[in-house]
Structures are given as C-alpha cells and as structure tokens.
Amino acid sequence: MVKASLNDYRQSPRKVRLVANLVKGKQADTAIALLSFTVKEAAASIKKLIESGVANAKNNFNIESADLYIKDIQVNPGLVMKRSMPRARGSAYQIKKRTSHIDLILDVKVKKEKAKKEKKVQTTKK
C-alpha cells in the first residue's frame, strides 16, 4: 500500500470530488490517461498526485505502475479563508475561499490466477 497526499489545494472539495470519484478503483495508468482528457481544473492536480504516488511506489517499494490501482482517494475540506466584498451602504459581504486535502492510497492488484495458486499452495501445506 502506497500513500500520497496533497494539502491545501486551492479549490473547493465539492468540485474536486467530481474528479476524484471519476478515477476511484481504476488502474493507475488508466486513471492518468483519463485525467489527461478531463476538462475540470482539478484533473491536472489529481493527475500529478497519482504520478507522485506511482513514483513513490517505484522508488521506495520497486512496484511497477502496471500493477497499481487506486484503492481509495478521499477529498476532505481544508482551511477556509474568509475575505470580504464591499456591498451597498458601506456593508460587507463575506466570501469563503475553500481549500481541499486530497489523500490517495494505491495498492497492488493481485491477479486471480496468482491468488488461486497461492491458495492451493497454502491448503496443500496443511
């Protein structure tokens, strides 16, 4: 299991979740290709985060990108910056500039054939 995170991304979590739900459960290579053609602004940052997670897996654990899939991607609210906009008669209107924390978990997809062989080996040893 490989983790990567992006903190205080300057876009609201509601908008980022639209893109995150698009790639949840997909192969890492497929997700990167899909995000290359996605028009949403958050797609570029999530693509960069997935590429970072794949690089972490390759450098730290010697796992190839073809074996990885997106096990979980969570978008949580981050810091909310409060600003004000001038309004009529000297009043002010509050603007909330929201940020997001994105947490990514990549995992290795075990082939069904390998899993069956391992299960047979375990049962024969008993």
C-alpha positions in Angstrom: 0.0 0.0 0.0 1.4 3.4 -1.1 0.2 6.7 0.1 0.4 10.2 -1.4 -1.3 13.4 -0.3 -1.9 17.0 -1.4 -2.8 19.5 1.3 -4.4 22.9 1.0 -5.2 22.6 -2.7 -7.0 25.9 -3.5 -10.3 24.6 -4.8 -13.5 23.6 -3.0 -13.8 19.9 -2.0 -17.2 19.7 -3.8 -15.6 20.4 -7.2 -12.6 18.2 -6.6 -14.7 15.2 -5.5 -16.3 15.1 -9.0 -12.9 14.3 -10.5 -11.8 12.1 -7.6 -14.8 9.8 -8.0 -14.1 9.5 -11.7 -10.8 7.6 -11.1 -11.6 5.7 -7.9 -11.0 2.0 -8.3 -9.2 2.3 -11.7 -5.7 1.2 -12.7 -3.1 3.9 -12.2 -2.1 4.1 -15.9 -5.8 4.2 -17.0 -6.6 7.0 -14.4 -3.6 9.1 -15.7 -4.8 8.7 -19.3 -8.4 9.5 -18.3 -7.4 12.7 -16.4 -5.3 13.9 -19.4 -8.6 14.4 -21.3 -10.7 15.6 -18.4 -11.7 19.3 -18.7 -12.1 20.1 -15.0 -9.4 22.2 -13.3 -8.8 19.7 -10.5 -7.9 17.0 -13.1 -4.3 18.3 -13.5 -3.6 18.3 -9.8 -5.1 14.9 -9.2 -3.1 13.5 -12.2 0.1 14.9 -10.7 -0.8 13.4 -7.3 -1.3 9.9 -8.9 2.0 10.2 -10.8 3.7 11.1 -7.5 2.2 8.1 -5.8 3.3 5.8 -8.7 6.8 7.3 -8.4 6.8 6.6 -4.6 5.8 3.0 -5.3 8.6 2.6 -7.9 11.4 4.2 -5.9 10.5 3.0 -2.4 9.0 -0.4 -3.0 10.1 -1.5 -6.5 6.5 -1.8 -7.7 5.7 -1.4 -11.4 3.0 1.1 -12.4 1.1 -1.5 -14.3 0.3 -3.4 -11.1 -1.1 -0.5 -9.2 -4.7 0.6 -8.8 -6.4 3.4 -6.9 -7.7 1.7 -3.8 -9.0 4.9 -2.2 -9.0 8.6 -2.9 -10.5 11.0 -0.3 -11.2 14.7 -0.6 -11.6 16.4 2.7 -12.1 20.1 3.5 -9.1 22.1 4.4 -8.6 25.7 5.6 -11.3 28.2 4.8 -10.0 31.7 4.1 -12.5 34.4 4.9 -12.5 37.5 2.7 -15.0 40.4 2.3 -16.6 42.0 -0.6 -17.9 45.6 -0.4 -21.7 46.0 -0.6 -24.2 48.8 -0.7 -24.3 51.4 2.1 -20.9 50.6 3.5 -21.7 47.0 4.4 -19.5 44.0 3.6 -20.3 40.5 2.3 -18.2 37.5 3.5 -16.6 35.3 0.9 -15.3 31.9 1.8 -12.3 30.7 -0.2 -12.2 27.0 0.4 -9.3 24.6 0.2 -9.1 20.8 -0.1 -6.9 18.0 1.4 -6.6 15.1 -1.1 -5.4 11.7 0.2 -4.5 8.9 -2.2 -3.9 5.2 -1.5 -2.5 3.0 -4.2 -2.4 -0.8 -3.9 -1.2 -3.7 -5.9 -3.7 -5.6 -7.9 -3.3 -9.3 -7.4 -4.0 -11.4 -10.5 -6.7 -14.0 -10.0 -4.5 -16.8 -11.2 -1.7 -16.0 -8.8 -4.2 -15.8 -5.9 -5.6 -19.3 -6.8 -2.1 -20.8 -7.0 -1.2 -19.3 -3.6 -4.4 -20.6 -2.1 -3.7 -24.1 -3.4 -0.1 -24.0 -2.0 -1.4 -22.9 1.4 -4.0 -25.7 1.5 -1.5 -28.4 0.5 0.9 -27.4 3.2 -1.6 -28.0 6.0 
